[in-house]
Amino acid sequence: MMHKLDSTIQSSNKNQPTIGSFERNLTWWVLGCIVVGIVLGQSFPDFFALVGEQKIAEVNLPIAGLIWLMIIPMLLKIDFSAKQDVFIHSKGIGVTLFINWFVKPFSMALLAWIFIRHLFYDFLPADQIDSYIAGLILLAAAPCTAMVFVWSNLCGGDAKFTLSQVAINDVIMLVAFAPIVALLLGISSITVPWNTLFLSVALFIIVPVIISQIARKVLLAQGDHALASALKHLHPISLLALLMTLVLLFGFQGQQILAQPIIIALLAVPIIIQVYFNSMFAYWLNKQFKVAHCVAGPSALIGASNFFELAVATAIALFGFNSGAALATVVGVLIEVPVMLSVVAIVNRSKDWYAQT
């Protein structure tokens, strides 16, 4: 699997920049950052506590800044004047919407019932079973809005499709998140942290788009070479921001990992299965509809991703900071990058199979 993950970036399409040794070994850098984050979190708890407190509506501002550095380079590539390009990918958008809103939340509910309610029941605290299931459902009920830009870029995805798909999901999320969660949790009403939802859309979509398009116009005024040069210099900064994000995330959650490793490992099982099932189902559906690979890749990744900021905030609002639901959503944070990198690797390495009729 390590070899496959190390081949993730190498397999990008020919339109992507030349791959350096840093990108080829990204998997090892990711694993190293996970270890470093846990160690630093234990060694300097006060520092990480201070950084973790820098948030508005449960959205951590330092993490938001790093996410900007990750996604703005991709947004710089988008020419918004070519609006007709979006409609070319209507089949890919349809597949992703189907997976995100009609498959993913319900498949997670089923997996949680199988594994948490039955297979793992004897290994988990009985009084937290319902809470764990609720946390897993919350995790799957909304698609990611930020990190998918990174995954899309790594698999040579169409930047305009990715942005359009994420924007559509954000609009749907505003009206569908609460009813889906209420239905699957079996309760009539839930407390949705709307401030977290709206702030996340603003921080991870609106602000980066505005910044990137202003920067694009300024750079293009100096010639195409200026934009190409900027993208070349921003590429390693984007990857470094990804690694710094990992260090912070695992620094924040290191104590929980070390204190409850067995529970975290058990909760990770249905999440991992759900990611692979939904991503591969979306990928296969795109192939059946003869969707271009540059759209099928990000479609699969968006279909499998989770909006963990919203999930964590909702879990805390509904069940409390120390609840099993909050812990279950945190597990989604812990495994997001390694698992999604493996999905990127699968998408990149299967291009020849995808091209077959």
N, C-alpha and C positions, 0 to 999 in steps of 0.2 A: 504493500500500500504506500510505503514511503516513496518508493521509486515512481509510483504512479502520480503521487502528489508533486514530486519534484519535477515531473514532466508537464505539470499544469500550464505553466507559462510558456514552455517551449512549444506547446501545441497551438498557440494562438495563430490566428490567420495571418496571411501574408501582408495584410494592411497594418498590422501592429508593428511597433518599434522593434528594433533588433534587441534580442534578449541578452542581458548581461548575467554574470555569475551570481549577482545578488538575487535576481528574480528566479534563476534556476534553482537556487537553494532556499526559496521562500519558505518551504515547509519546515525546514530545520530552524530558520529564524523564528517562525511562529511558535514552535515547540519551546525554543529557548526563551522567548518572551513570556510564555506561560509560566515556566519555572522561575524566571527572574521576577515576574510580577508577584508570585506567591511568596517568594523569599523576601522581597522588599516590603511587601505588605505586612509580614510578620516582624521584620526588623525595624520598620519605621511606621508603626501604626498611626501615630499622631499626624504625620504628614499626609498619609492617605485618607485619614478621617477628615482633615482640613480640605483636601481637594474634593473629596466626596460630598462635602457640604455645599460646594459651589454649584447650586442648582436652583432652577425655577420650575415649579410644578413637576418635580421628580425627573426633570431633564438636566443632566449634568452638563454644565457649560464648557468645562475643559474638553470633555468628550465631544461635544457638539463642534468645537473649534477644530479638533482633529478630523472629524468626519468631513468638515468643509474641505480640508486639505486633501482628503481622499477623493471626493466626488467632483470638486470644481474642475480639475483637469479634464475629466470626461465631459462635463457640461460645456467646456470651452470648444469642444469639437462640433457642437450642434449648431446648425444654421436654421434658425427659427423661421426664416423666410420661405423655406421649402415645406410648407404646411401639408402639401399633398402627400408627402412621404409617409405620414402617419396612417393614412387610410389604406395604403398598400399592405399594411401589416394587420388588417382587421381580424384575420383568422388567428394569428398569434395572440392578439389581445383577447379574443373570445375564449381561447383555450385557457389562458392565464386566469381570466375572471371565473371561469367554471371551476378550476382547481382551487383558487383562493376562497371562493364563497360558497361553493356547493359540495366540495370534497374535503378540503383540509380540516375545517373545524369538526366535521362529523367523523372523519377517520380518526382524528385524535381522541375524540370522545370514546370511540369504540376501542382504541388501543389502551386508553387509560382504564376502561372497564375491564379489559382482558388482563392486563398486567398488574395494575395497582389494586383493583378490587378482588382479583382472584389469584393469579400466579405468584405475586409478590406479597400477598396479604400478610402472611406469617412473619415476614422479615421487616415489616414497617410498623410504626406506632399505630395501634388501632384507632386512637382518637383523632388521627390526622389523615386517615384515608380519604374522607370526603374532601378535605382541604387540598390534598395533593392532586386529586382528580380535577378540582376546580381550577387549580393553578395551571395544569396542563391544557385545559380547555381555553383559558384566558390567553395562553401563549399562542395557540393556534388560530385564534379567532380574528386576528388582524395581520395582514402581510407587512413585511418590512418596508420602510420608506427611505433608508439611507444606505446601509451596507450593500444593498443589491447593486448599486452603481459600481462598487468595487468589483464584485463578482462578474458583472456584465462586462466590464472592461477587460478582465483577465481571460474571458472566453471569446474575446473579439466580438462582443454583442453590439447590435445597432444602438447607438446612443440615444437617438430620437425615440425609438420604440421603448427603450427602458424608461426614459423620462415620462413619456405619454402614459405608459402602463402604471407607473407609480402614482402619477397625478390622478388617474381614473380611480385607482384603488383608494386613494386618500379621500376622494369625494364620496365613494360608496361607504367607506369606513365611518363617516360622520353619521350615517343613518342606519347602517346595518350592524355595527359592532354590538351595541347594547341589546337589540332583539335576539341576535344569534346566541350571545352569552346567556341571556335570560332563558332562552329556550333549552339550551343544553345543560344549564345548571338547575333547571326546573324551578326557577323562582320568577315571581311576577315582575319584579323591578330590581335594577341594580344601580349602584352609584358609579357612574362613569366619570372619571376625571377629565372633563371636557377641556380644562385648561391645558392638561398634558397633551391631549390630542391636537388641539389647535396650535399650541406652541411647537410641537414636533413638526407639523406640516409647514409652519412658517420657517423654522430653523433649518429643516432638512430638504425643503423643496424651494420655497419662495426666495429666501435670502440667497442661497447658492446660485439659483438661476439668475437673479438680478446681478450679482457680483460677476458671474462668469460672462454674461452677455455684455456688460459694460467693458470688461477686460478684453473680450473678443473684438469689440468694435474699435477699441483703442489700438490693439495690436494689428488688426487688419489695415488700419489707416497707415501703418508703417510698412505694409506689404505682407504677403503670405509667409515670407521667411521669418518674420517676427513671431507670428503665431506658432509656426513649426518649432522655432527655437525655444519659445516659452514652454510648449508641451514637453519638449525633450528635457528641460531642466526641472519641470514640475513632476515628471514621472517618478524619480527616486524619492522626492519629498512626499508624494502620495503614499508610496510603500512604507516609508519611515513612519508616517502618521498612523498607518495601520498597525505597525508594531508597537508604537507608543500607546495606542488605544488598548491593545492587548495587555501591556504591562499594567496600565491603570485598572482595567476591568478585573484582572486576576489579583491585583493588589487589593482592590476593594473586597473581593470575595474569598480571599485566601483562607481566612479564619473558618468560614463555613465549609470549605473543601476539606480542610484538615480535621474539623470537628465531626463531620458527618459523611465520611467518604463512601460508606456502604449505601446510605440512603440516596446520596447524589448519583452514585453509579446505577442504582435501580431506577431512579426517575429518568435518567438519561436514556434508558432502553427504548421506551415508547417514543421519545422525541427523535432519536436517531432513526428509528424505523419509519416514522412519519415523514421525516425529511427526504429519505431515499425513495419512499413510495410515491410521494407527491411530485417530486422533481422528475423521476423517471416516467411517471404516468403522463405528466405534462409534455415531456420530451417526446414520448411515443406518440401522443395525440398530434403534436405538431408535425411529426413525420408523416402520419396518416393524411394530414391535410396539405402535405407538400409545402410546408412553410420553410422559408430560408433558414439555414443554420444560424445565421447571425441574429435571428429573432427567436428561434427555438431554444438556443442556449439561455439567454436572459429570461425567457418565458419559464423555463424549468426552474431557474434559480429564484425568480420572484414567487413562483408557485410553491416553493418549499420554505421560503424565508418566514421569519416571525418578527413582529414588532415588539421586541422585548421591553422597550422603555414603557410603552403603554400597558403591557401585560403586568410588569412589576408594579407600576403605579396603581393599577386597578386592583391587583391582589392585596396590596397594602391597604387601600381604601376600604375594601370589602371585608378582609379577614385579619388585618393587623400585620405589623412588621415582622413578628416572629412566627407567623403562621406557616403551615405546610404549603399553602398556596403561594406565598411569597417565595419560599425556598424553591418550589417547582419552577417558578418563572425565572429565578436566578440561574437554575441549571441550564435553561435555554441560552442565557448569556454565555455561560462557560463553554458550551460546545459549539456555539454558532460558527466561529471562524474555522476550526479544524474540519468540521463536517462539511461546511459549505465549500471549503477548498477542495475537498475530495470530490464533491459534485462537479465543480469546475473541471477537475482532472478528467472525470468520466465524459463530460460533454466534449472536451477538447480531443480526447483520444478516440472518440467514436465518430469523428467526422466522416470517415470513409464509409462506415456502416450507415450513417444517416443519409449519405448521398445516394445510396443504393435504392432503386425503385422497388 
